[in-house]
Amino acid sequence: MPRSVNTVASRARRKKLLKLTRGQYGRRKNVWTVAKNSWEKGQGYAYRDRKTKKRSFRGLWIMRINAAIREHGMSYSVFMGKLHKSGIEINRKVLADLAMNHPQAFKAVVDQVQ
């Protein structure tokens, strides 16, 4: 009995992956083994950097809050401590947005904390 390799399915799998690597440079877009390795590596980076993005945004929000709160004569850590003690539950993302785009609302929060 002859060996069955199902070329149609194999080619479809390869075409699907080559379509995913279409925008890449050089052999990464059209040589199967190079494209496969490149795509797998990219998926690993994507997974890792979704976590990294969250970390870096949190750092950005903290910097913005710190810069805004220092104008009111307080440090970031003191402000966050007083914020939690006063029972106000606003996350850092919203606080940073208030500090940048709505300074009057941020001042109202600071006055409430003090």
Legacy VTK file of the C-alpha trace (Angstrom):
# vtk DataFile Version 3.0
C-alpha trace
ASCII
DATASET POLYDATA
POINTS 114 float
0.000 0.000 0.000
1.423 3.399 -0.920
2.243 5.922 1.759
-0.430 8.591 2.250
0.883 12.046 3.099
-2.183 14.277 2.638
-0.408 16.994 0.687
-3.506 19.186 0.601
-3.618 19.544 4.404
0.167 19.976 4.684
0.207 22.732 2.076
-2.777 24.433 3.720
-0.971 24.467 7.083
2.135 25.951 5.503
0.184 28.555 3.548
-1.660 29.602 6.705
1.605 30.244 8.550
3.243 31.945 5.563
0.234 34.255 5.403
0.842 35.205 9.057
4.475 36.143 8.310
3.612 38.108 5.160
4.917 41.512 6.285
8.318 40.297 7.441
11.668 40.934 5.770
13.746 38.574 3.630
13.459 34.810 4.006
11.293 35.184 7.087
8.258 35.648 4.825
8.677 32.886 2.243
10.957 30.079 3.490
8.944 27.630 5.569
11.465 26.788 8.310
12.658 30.369 8.761
9.090 31.709 8.724
7.939 29.094 11.245
10.748 29.914 13.694
10.228 33.646 13.215
6.485 33.381 13.849
6.948 31.232 16.968
9.531 33.650 18.345
7.191 36.553 17.657
4.356 34.847 19.525
6.632 34.445 22.549
7.580 38.115 22.443
3.919 39.113 22.107
2.956 37.087 25.183
5.851 38.484 27.219
5.316 42.081 26.167
1.610 42.116 26.969
2.715 41.759 30.596
5.540 44.294 30.176
3.115 46.858 28.736
0.974 46.672 31.874
4.065 47.235 34.054
5.288 50.192 32.036
1.878 51.879 32.014
1.609 51.533 35.782
5.012 53.230 36.084
3.875 56.028 33.792
0.716 56.592 35.851
2.758 56.718 39.066
5.136 59.295 37.547
2.238 61.486 36.436
0.496 61.312 39.812
3.765 62.047 41.612
4.466 65.100 39.436
0.950 66.442 39.959
0.837 65.800 43.717
4.183 67.515 44.335
2.573 70.757 43.124
0.259 70.393 46.124
3.184 69.885 48.533
2.927 66.136 49.068
4.828 63.088 47.902
3.308 60.179 45.989
3.661 57.662 48.810
2.123 59.976 51.419
-0.739 60.791 49.047
-1.492 57.139 48.284
-1.395 56.268 51.971
-3.850 59.046 52.833
-6.012 58.118 49.846
-6.420 54.549 51.088
-7.002 55.657 54.673
-9.745 58.045 53.588
-11.526 55.196 51.792
-11.420 56.727 48.320
-11.057 53.916 45.799
-9.726 55.492 42.619
-7.143 53.540 40.670
-3.866 54.962 39.398
-5.027 55.083 35.793
-7.946 57.384 36.639
-5.828 59.492 39.018
-3.200 60.007 36.318
-5.893 61.013 33.818
-7.376 63.480 36.305
-3.924 64.905 37.035
-3.166 65.456 33.353
-6.509 66.437 31.840
-8.681 67.665 34.737
-6.498 69.480 37.295
-9.487 70.947 39.134
-10.957 67.485 39.725
-7.538 66.234 40.863
-7.290 69.168 43.288
-10.720 68.243 44.652
-9.459 64.698 45.331
-6.346 66.101 47.036
-8.466 68.413 49.191
-10.698 65.484 50.150
-7.652 63.454 51.202
-6.156 66.252 53.301
LINES 1 115
114 0 1 2 3 4 5 6 7 8 9 10 11 12 13 14 15 16 17 18 19 20 21 22 23 24 25 26 27 28 29 30 31 32 33 34 35 36 37 38 39 40 41 42 43 44 45 46 47 48 49 50 51 52 53 54 55 56 57 58 59 60 61 62 63 64 65 66 67 68 69 70 71 72 73 74 75 76 77 78 79 80 81 82 83 84 85 86 87 88 89 90 91 92 93 94 95 96 97 98 99 100 101 102 103 104 105 106 107 108 109 110 111 112 113
